[in-house]
Amino acid sequence: MTEEQLSQGPIHAVHVELGATFAPFGGWEMPVSYAGVVAEHTAVRESVGVFDVSHLGKALVRGKGAAAFVNSAFTNDLDKIGPGKAQYTLCCTPSGGVIDDLIAYYVSAEEVFLVPNAANTADVVAALAAKAPEGVTVDDCHRDFGVIAVQGPKSPEVLAALGLPTDIEYMGFADATWEGVPVRVCRSGYTGEIGFEVLPRWEDSEKLFRAAVEQVRTCGGQVAGLGARDTLRTEMGYPLHGHELSLEISPLEARCGWAIGWNKPKFWGKETLADEKAAGPARKLWGIKALDRGVLRAGQNVLRDGEPIGETTSGTFSPTLKVGIALALLDSDAGVAAGDAVDVDVRGRALRAEVVSPPFVKTSTK
């Protein structure tokens, strides 16, 4: 995809004003950083940061039995939550591959709002539409709403200053208004810190983002970009579709079995995933922490005694730990355990590292 074809979100002009650097991601031109990835990462861990993630998809499933239909399709069990709650779940193929991981907002028995990944929205909508029963509609609302993520210990202060609700349980959401316009506020995020994801209408997103930036700066925080979002989620061991989850990487391999409602009568891929669970996945996601200086990146071989036992799926420098870290799929028959010594092949050099059970860092967020 060329630069001319990249999509831009409703807040793009603000990022240009703020001096952001940009890069393509999921078909969108995304702000990577403003003050620098390390400064933005540290602000989220220690105070607060605000991200524009309006590139994320949005879809609406409506009609009689909409929630029951979504529950029969996706892995997690919507019956465990109710109206006003959101849930992390996966959209799988019959063979157990992951079309996408996403958040499902349970609005009512007749309405479920979905937030998939940007590049996978059309595929999720198409898969649902192809199976939707009579009376249930599936609409792609990608450009109907923005998404503004306020993350960090001081995020409640920012939302309170904006007049938005903060007394929300984890993975709960509330519909509110800001300066007379509707917004949806969810107590969720992708950083491991306490945080909120605010969904205004597309046309209201720029004004709300500007107001959020002002309050974040008042609290000593930073505007944060895609770079810090990636380092934060990698420190927590959170999967990124296309890296730790894909059509070739199952939820069990990615340690996402907790997001599967095994006791449900059905969901897409249930039979295959149940067989995989019984046999044990052939590989499993682990953390890799560098013991030598060096840059860990995706696609590097992980070695033990000189023999490859897996490959990194994501890699970065951890601003919190001040070392290189990676996520890696390691062969189950290698019998690895946390604390084991391994090497990572970094351009022909064996970089010493150890196996870690994610997350790499502990946060106080529950």
ZINOR-V278321 format. One record per residue. N is the residue number from 0. RES is the residue in one letter. SS is DSSP state (helix for helix, strand for strand, loop for the rest). PHI is phi in degrees with one decimal (999 if undefined). D_LAST is the distance of its C-alpha to the last C-alpha in whole Angstrom. Layout:
N;RES;SS;PHI;D_LAST / N;RES;SS;PHI;D_LAST
This chain:
0;M;loop;999;39 / 1;T;loop;-82.2;41 / 2;E;helix;-59.3;40 / 3;E;helix;-65.2;42 / 4;Q;helix;-92.7;40 / 5;L;loop;-66.6;37 / 6;S;strand;-80.4;35 / 7;Q;loop;-121.5;34 / 8;G;loop;-81.7;31 / 9;P;loop;-72.9;32 / 10;I;loop;-113.9;30 / 11;H;helix;-55.3;33 / 12;A;helix;-60.6;35 / 13;V;helix;-68.4;32 / 14;H;helix;-62.4;31 / 15;V;helix;-63.0;35 / 16;E;helix;-58.5;35 / 17;L;loop;-81.4;33 / 18;G;loop;78.1;34 / 19;A;loop;-67.0;32 / 20;T;strand;-91.8;33 / 21;F;strand;-121.6;33 / 22;A;strand;-154.7;32 / 23;P;strand;-73.9;33 / 24;F;strand;-153.8;30 / 25;G;loop;60.1;30 / 26;G;loop;88.3;33 / 27;W;strand;-119.3;32 / 28;E;strand;-86.2;33 / 29;M;strand;-112.5;29 / 30;P;strand;-70.9;29 / 31;V;strand;-88.0;28 / 32;S;strand;-161.7;28 / 33;Y;loop;-125.0;29 / 34;A;loop;-93.5;29 / 35;G;loop;117.2;28 / 36;V;helix;-60.1;25 / 37;V;helix;-63.9;24 / 38;A;helix;-63.1;24 / 39;E;helix;-70.2;22 / 40;H;helix;-58.8;20 / 41;T;helix;-63.6;19 / 42;A;helix;-60.4;19 / 43;V;helix;-66.9;16 / 44;R;helix;-69.1;14 / 45;E;helix;-106.8;16 / 46;S;loop;-137.3;17 / 47;V;loop;-166.0;17 / 48;G;strand;-136.3;19 / 49;V;strand;-126.4;20 / 50;F;strand;-117.2;21 / 51;D;strand;-97.3;24 / 52;V;loop;-121.7;23 / 53;S;loop;-67.0;25 / 54;H;loop;-67.3;27 / 55;L;loop;-55.6;24 / 56;G;loop;-74.4;26 / 57;K;loop;-142.6;26 / 58;A;strand;-146.6;28 / 59;L;strand;-129.2;29 / 60;V;strand;-109.7;29 / 61;R;strand;-134.2;31 / 62;G;loop;124.3;34 / 63;K;loop;-61.5;34 / 64;G;loop;81.1;32 / 65;A;helix;-59.5;30 / 66;A;helix;-65.3;27 / 67;A;helix;-64.2;29 / 68;F;helix;-64.6;30 / 69;V;helix;-58.9;27 / 70;N;helix;-65.8;25 / 71;S;helix;-78.5;29 / 72;A;helix;-99.2;28 / 73;F;loop;-88.6;25 / 74;T;loop;-72.5;23 / 75;N;loop;-73.1;20 / 76;D;loop;-101.9;21 / 77;L;helix;-63.4;21 / 78;D;helix;-66.8;22 / 79;K;helix;-81.5;19 / 80;I;loop;-123.9;18 / 81;G;loop;-146.6;20 / 82;P;loop;-52.9;21 / 83;G;loop;88.6;18 / 84;K;strand;-122.4;16 / 85;A;strand;-119.9;15 / 86;Q;strand;-148.0;15 / 87;Y;strand;-76.8;15 / 88;T;strand;-151.9;19 / 89;L;strand;-131.8;22 / 90;C;strand;-105.0;25 / 91;C;strand;-112.3;28 / 92;T;loop;-88.6;31 / 93;P;loop;-57.3;33 / 94;S;loop;-88.3;33 / 95;G;loop;89.6;30 / 96;G;loop;-73.5;29 / 97;V;strand;-104.7;27 / 98;I;strand;-67.6;28 / 99;D;strand;-170.3;25 / 100;D;strand;-108.8;21 / 101;L;strand;-155.1;20 / 102;I;strand;-109.8;18 / 103;A;strand;-108.8;20 / 104;Y;strand;-95.3;20 / 105;Y;strand;-84.1;21 / 106;V;strand;-83.1;23 / 107;S;strand;-162.7;26 / 108;A;loop;-61.1;28 / 109;E;loop;-111.1;30 / 110;E;strand;-153.7;28 / 111;V;strand;-129.0;25 / 112;F;strand;-101.0;24 / 113;L;strand;-116.7;23 / 114;V;strand;-124.7;22 / 115;P;loop;-86.5;23 / 116;N;loop;-73.4;24 / 117;A;helix;-54.2;27 / 118;A;helix;-71.1;29 / 119;N;helix;-105.2;29 / 120;T;helix;-56.9;29 / 121;A;helix;-60.2;33 / 122;D;helix;-67.7;32 / 123;V;helix;-64.6;29 / 124;V;helix;-61.5;31 / 125;A;helix;-64.3;35 / 126;A;helix;-63.9;33 / 127;L;helix;-68.4;32 / 128;A;helix;-60.4;35 / 129;A;helix;-68.3;37 / 130;K;helix;-110.8;36 / 131;A;loop;-62.0;35 / 132;P;loop;-72.9;37 / 133;E;loop;-57.9;40 / 134;G;loop;94.5;39 / 135;V;loop;-110.1;35 / 136;T;strand;-110.2;35 / 137;V;strand;-126.6;33 / 138;D;strand;-116.9;33 / 139;D;strand;-81.5;32 / 140;C;loop;-115.7;31 / 141;H;loop;-51.9;30 / 142;R;loop;-104.4;32 / 143;D;loop;-93.8;31 / 144;F;strand;-137.4;28 / 145;G;loop;-95.3;26 / 146;V;loop;-136.9;22 / 147;I;strand;-118.1;21 / 148;A;strand;-101.9;18 / 149;V;strand;-109.5;16 / 150;Q;strand;-130.6;14 / 151;G;loop;129.6;13 / 152;P;loop;-55.3;12 / 153;K;loop;-96.7;15 / 154;S;helix;-60.7;15 / 155;P;helix;-61.0;14 / 156;E;helix;-64.5;18 / 157;V;helix;-64.9;19 / 158;L;helix;-64.6;19 / 159;A;helix;-62.9;20 / 160;A;helix;-65.2;23 / 161;L;loop;-84.8;24 / 162;G;loop;78.6;24 / 163;L;loop;-101.9;21 / 164;P;loop;-68.6;18 / 165;T;loop;-124.5;15 / 166;D;loop;-82.2;14 / 167;I;loop;-127.0;13 / 168;E;loop;-66.8;10 / 169;Y;loop;-56.6;8 / 170;M;loop;63.1;11 / 171;G;strand;-104.7;13 / 172;F;strand;-141.1;16 / 173;A;strand;-139.7;19 / 174;D;strand;-92.1;22 / 175;A;strand;-140.6;24 / 176;T;strand;-129.9;27 / 177;W;strand;-132.8;27 / 178;E;loop;49.8;31 / 179;G;loop;84.8;32 / 180;V;strand;-113.3;30 / 181;P;strand;-75.4;28 / 182;V;strand;-142.1;24 / 183;R;strand;-113.7;21 / 184;V;strand;-118.2;18 / 185;C;strand;-118.1;15 / 186;R;loop;-85.3;11 / 187;S;loop;-154.5;11 / 188;G;loop;167.0;12 / 189;Y;loop;-132.9;13 / 190;T;loop;-123.1;12 / 191;G;loop;89.7;9 / 192;E;loop;-98.8;9 / 193;I;loop;-59.3;8 / 194;G;strand;-172.9;11 / 195;F;strand;-138.5;13 / 196;E;strand;-116.5;16 / 197;V;strand;-107.4;19 / 198;L;strand;-115.1;22 / 199;P;strand;-89.7;26 / 200;R;strand;-64.9;29 / 201;W;helix;-50.8;30 / 202;E;helix;-72.9;33 / 203;D;helix;-98.4;31 / 204;S;helix;-66.2;28 / 205;E;helix;-63.2;30 / 206;K;helix;-63.1;31 / 207;L;helix;-67.6;27 / 208;F;helix;-63.2;26 / 209;R;helix;-59.7;29 / 210;A;helix;-66.0;27 / 211;A;helix;-66.1;24 / 212;V;helix;-59.5;25 / 213;E;helix;-59.9;27 / 214;Q;helix;-70.8;24 / 215;V;helix;-62.2;22 / 216;R;helix;-67.0;25 / 217;T;helix;-60.6;26 / 218;C;loop;-86.6;22 / 219;G;loop;82.1;23 / 220;G;loop;-96.9;21 / 221;Q;strand;-137.3;23 / 222;V;strand;-73.5;24 / 223;A;loop;-124.4;22 / 224;G;loop;-115.1;24 / 225;L;helix;-63.1;24 / 226;G;helix;-62.4;24 / 227;A;helix;-67.6;21 / 228;R;helix;-58.7;19 / 229;D;helix;-73.4;20 / 230;T;helix;-66.5;20 / 231;L;helix;-64.9;16 / 232;R;helix;-71.6;16 / 233;T;helix;-67.9;18 / 234;E;helix;-57.9;16 / 235;M;helix;-87.5;13 / 236;G;loop;74.6;16 / 237;Y;loop;-76.1;15 / 238;P;loop;-73.0;19 / 239;L;loop;-119.4;21 / 240;H;strand;-61.1;24 / 241;G;loop;96.0;27 / 242;H;loop;-120.0;26 / 243;E;loop;-97.3;23 / 244;L;strand;-134.9;24 / 245;S;strand;-170.2;28 / 246;L;loop;-63.8;30 / 247;E;loop;-103.6;31 / 248;I;strand;-118.5;28 / 249;S;loop;-82.3;26 / 250;P;loop;-59.1;23 / 251;L;loop;-69.5;23 / 252;E;loop;-64.8;24 / 253;A;loop;-90.0;21 / 254;R;loop;63.4;19 / 255;C;loop;-106.9;18 / 256;G;helix;-60.9;19 / 257;W;helix;-65.9;16 / 258;A;helix;-97.5;17 / 259;I;loop;-117.8;20 / 260;G;loop;-88.5;22 / 261;W;loop;-59.8;24 / 262;N;loop;-86.1;25 / 263;K;loop;-69.3;26 / 264;P;loop;-60.1;30 / 265;K;loop;-160.6;30 / 266;F;loop;-163.9;28 / 267;W;loop;-62.4;30 / 268;G;loop;88.4;30 / 269;K;helix;-58.9;29 / 270;E;helix;-61.7;32 / 271;T;helix;-64.4;32 / 272;L;helix;-68.5;29 / 273;A;helix;-64.5;29 / 274;D;helix;-65.0;32 / 275;E;helix;-65.0;30 / 276;K;helix;-62.3;28 / 277;A;helix;-65.2;30 / 278;A;helix;-82.6;32 / 279;G;loop;90.4;29 / 280;P;loop;-63.4;28 / 281;A;loop;-69.0;31 / 282;R;strand;-147.0;29 / 283;K;strand;-146.0;25 / 284;L;strand;-79.3;22 / 285;W;strand;-131.4;22 / 286;G;strand;-92.2;21 / 287;I;strand;-127.4;24 / 288;K;strand;-113.3;24 / 289;A;strand;-69.3;28 / 290;L;loop;-102.9;30 / 291;D;loop;-106.0;33 / 292;R;loop;-69.9;33 / 293;G;loop;162.7;33 / 294;V;loop;-100.9;31 / 295;L;loop;-95.1;29 / 296;R;loop;-137.1;29 / 297;A;loop;-66.7;29 / 298;G;loop;84.5;32 / 299;Q;loop;-99.5;33 / 300;N;strand;-71.8;34 / 301;V;strand;-100.4;32 / 302;L;strand;-118.9;35 / 303;R;strand;-133.0;35 / 304;D;loop;55.3;39 / 305;G;loop;82.3;40 / 306;E;strand;-104.6;39 / 307;P;strand;-68.8;37 / 308;I;strand;-124.2;34 / 309;G;strand;165.3;32 / 310;E;strand;-146.3;31 / 311;T;strand;-70.6;28 / 312;T;strand;-108.6;27 / 313;S;strand;-146.5;25 / 314;G;strand;-155.4;26 / 315;T;strand;-163.7;25 / 316;F;strand;-95.0;25 / 317;S;strand;-85.9;22 / 318;P;loop;-63.8;22 / 319;T;loop;-76.8;19 / 320;L;loop;-90.0;21 / 321;K;loop;64.1;24 / 322;V;strand;-141.3;26 / 323;G;strand;-75.4;26 / 324;I;strand;-133.8;23 / 325;A;strand;-152.1;24 / 326;L;strand;-107.0;23 / 327;A;strand;-148.0;25 / 328;L;strand;-91.0;27 / 329;L;strand;-112.4;28 / 330;D;strand;-60.5;31 / 331;S;helix;-64.4;30 / 332;D;helix;-73.3;33 / 333;A;helix;-77.3;33 / 334;G;loop;64.7;31 / 335;V;loop;-73.5;29 / 336;A;loop;-143.5;26 / 337;A;loop;-56.6;23 / 338;G;loop;96.4;26 / 339;D;loop;-66.0;29 / 340;A;strand;-85.9;31 / 341;V;strand;-140.2;32 / 342;D;strand;-121.6;34 / 343;V;strand;-117.1;33 / 344;D;strand;-77.7;36 / 345;V;strand;-105.5;36 / 346;R;loop;52.2;39 / 347;G;loop;89.0;41 / 348;R;strand;-105.5;40 / 349;A;strand;-82.1;38 / 350;L;strand;-92.1;34 / 351;R;strand;-67.3;33 / 352;A;strand;-153.3;29 / 353;E;strand;-130.0;27 / 354;V;strand;-81.1;25 / 355;V;strand;-127.9;21 / 356;S;loop;-86.8;19 / 357;P;loop;-58.6;16 / 358;P;loop;-83.2;14 / 359;F;loop;-76.3;16 / 360;V;loop;-124.5;14 / 361;K;loop;-100.8;11 / 362;T;loop;-118.8;8 / 363;S;loop;-86.6;6 / 364;T;loop;-71.8;4 / 365;K;loop;-118.5;0
